[in-house]
Amino acid sequence: EVQLVESGGGLVQPGRSLKLSCAASGFTFSNYYMAWVRQAPKKGLEWVATISTSGSRTYYPDSVKGRFTISRDNAKSSLYLQMNSLKSEDTATYYCARHPEPVAGVMDAWGQGASVTVSS
Amino acid sequence: DIVMTQSPTSMSISVGDRVTMNCKASQNVGSNVDWYQQKTGQSPKLLIYKASNRYTGVPDRFTGSGSGTDFTFTISNMQAEDLAVYYCMQSNSYPWTFGGGTKLELK
């Protein structure tokens, strides 16, 4: 069974940093592109980042480019999201997701989400 | 960025209804639109990919169609367990963008 389990969420002050982790199991992690998607409270979904199988290619929307960094450790079947210079508008539930096809946006497995609150 | 506009934003429906919702892209996205279902308190779930392909295990009452800028998602025989918010997403060009969602509620 494919499982994605996020951790590392919490309350953080504006301007500070936080790192999310996603532990993957039930599939060969190194074969898949992976992504982060977020959802602000009572709002819709926003794609945040995608990383290639090797980690050599990463993709971001302008809203987080330069502040967020997606990375992975294939040996540990783990995905990460380093979030720096956090703003109140980054408050959201962050989902880890799997891309079944490379360089394609579709996401066929999602974690349960990690809650991040940016507030003083 | 490509804007995905979903309509309607909400629908009041009854079990057994045929439900149709729309997603309009601000520019041509080919067939690169996926549909997700999100039930209250749960993570999104993939239902349809590349406009019209039903994902593994998805009941055949869910169908998608369209190409270019106009896309349609249909539930042919609404079930109580289908109450959720449905999102379209384009993955034709970065940044990938979601529609605002269509919420299904019981009449």
HADDOCK unambig.tbl for C-alpha pairs under 7 A between the chains (distance, minus, plus):
assign (segid A and resid 44 and name CA) (segid B and resid 100 and name CA) 5.59 0.50 0.50
assign (segid A and resid 44 and name CA) (segid B and resid 101 and name CA) 6.72 0.50 0.50
assign (segid A and resid 45 and name CA) (segid B and resid 98 and name CA) 6.24 0.50 0.50
assign (segid A and resid 46 and name CA) (segid B and resid 97 and name CA) 6.72 0.50 0.50
assign (segid A and resid 46 and name CA) (segid B and resid 98 and name CA) 6.53 0.50 0.50
assign (segid A and resid 47 and name CA) (segid B and resid 96 and name CA) 6.36 0.50 0.50
assign (segid A and resid 47 and name CA) (segid B and resid 97 and name CA) 6.68 0.50 0.50
assign (segid A and resid 61 and name CA) (segid B and resid 95 and name CA) 5.21 0.50 0.50
assign (segid A and resid 104 and name CA) (segid B and resid 91 and name CA) 6.47 0.50 0.50
assign (segid A and resid 105 and name CA) (segid B and resid 91 and name CA) 4.73 0.50 0.50
assign (segid A and resid 105 and name CA) (segid B and resid 96 and name CA) 6.94 0.50 0.50
assign (segid A and resid 106 and name CA) (segid B and resid 34 and name CA) 6.46 0.50 0.50
assign (segid A and resid 106 and name CA) (segid B and resid 49 and name CA) 6.58 0.50 0.50
assign (segid A and resid 107 and name CA) (segid B and resid 46 and name CA) 6.80 0.50 0.50
assign (segid A and resid 108 and name CA) (segid B and resid 46 and name CA) 5.56 0.50 0.50
assign (segid A and resid 110 and name CA) (segid B and resid 43 and name CA) 6.52 0.50 0.50
assign (segid A and resid 110 and name CA) (segid B and resid 44 and name CA) 6.86 0.50 0.50
assign (segid A and resid 111 and name CA) (segid B and resid 43 and name CA) 6.83 0.50 0.50
assign (segid A and resid 112 and name CA) (segid B and resid 42 and name CA) 6.90 0.50 0.50
assign (segid A and resid 112 and name CA) (segid B and resid 43 and name CA) 5.60 0.50 0.50
